[in-house]
Amino acid sequence: MALWPGEATGDGVVKYTGGSNDRDAVLNAVGGGTPTNTVNNVYDRRDVNLDGSIKYTGSNNDRDVILQTIGGTVPTATRTQQLP
């Protein structure tokens, strides 16, 4: 098994904006109302950088990985996972 970078929802598509996007999944994991919260010592699909913490803002946050995975310049772009 492998993790497709930025895939926080399990639907096979990495999305930064729009319905069922992966960015909102990360925000909901940290509590939704306070984006500076962090969830530590966790093994979860929303920890997309695999550092053991779910972070929406700050250094080494999981939100940036989602944006990088879709190309980093157009936040409405999507990327569908590719399986061998």
C-alpha positions in Angstrom: 0.0 0.0 0.0 1.1 3.6 -0.6 -0.2 7.0 0.1 -1.0 9.3 -2.8 0.3 12.7 -1.6 -2.5 15.1 -0.6 -5.3 12.5 -0.8 -7.1 13.2 2.5 -10.6 12.1 1.7 -10.2 8.6 0.2 -12.0 9.4 -3.0 -9.0 9.0 -5.3 -8.9 12.6 -6.4 -6.7 15.4 -4.8 -8.6 18.6 -4.8 -7.7 21.9 -3.1 -11.0 23.7 -3.7 -14.6 22.8 -4.5 -16.9 20.1 -3.1 -15.3 17.2 -1.2 -11.9 18.8 -1.3 -8.9 17.5 0.7 -8.1 20.9 2.2 -11.4 21.0 4.1 -10.8 17.4 5.4 -7.5 18.7 7.0 -9.3 21.7 8.5 -12.1 19.6 9.9 -9.5 17.2 11.5 -8.0 20.1 13.5 -11.4 21.3 14.7 -12.7 23.5 11.8 -13.1 26.7 13.7 -9.5 27.2 14.8 -7.1 26.5 11.9 -4.1 27.0 14.1 -4.9 23.8 16.1 -2.7 20.8 15.6 -3.6 17.1 16.1 -0.4 15.3 17.3 0.7 11.6 17.5 -1.8 10.4 14.9 -1.8 7.9 12.1 -4.5 9.3 9.8 -5.1 9.8 6.1 -5.4 13.6 6.7 -1.8 13.6 7.9 -0.7 13.9 4.2 2.9 14.7 4.9 3.2 11.7 7.2 4.9 13.5 10.1 2.5 12.2 12.8 0.6 15.5 13.1 -2.3 17.1 11.3 -1.7 20.8 10.7 -3.6 23.3 8.6 -1.3 26.3 9.1 2.3 27.0 10.0 5.5 25.2 8.9 5.2 21.6 7.7 1.4 21.9 7.3 -0.6 19.3 5.5 -2.6 21.9 3.4 0.5 22.9 1.4 1.1 19.3 0.3 -2.3 19.2 -1.2 -1.6 22.4 -3.2 1.8 21.1 -4.3 0.3 17.8 -5.5 -2.2 19.5 -7.9 0.6 21.7 -9.3 0.8 24.6 -6.9 -0.3 27.4 -9.2 -4.0 26.8 -10.0 -6.0 25.9 -6.8 -9.0 24.7 -8.9 -6.9 22.0 -10.6 -7.4 18.4 -9.5 -5.2 15.3 -9.7 -6.6 11.8 -10.0 -4.5 9.1 -8.3 -2.7 6.6 -10.6 -2.4 3.0 -9.6 0.1 0.6 -11.2 
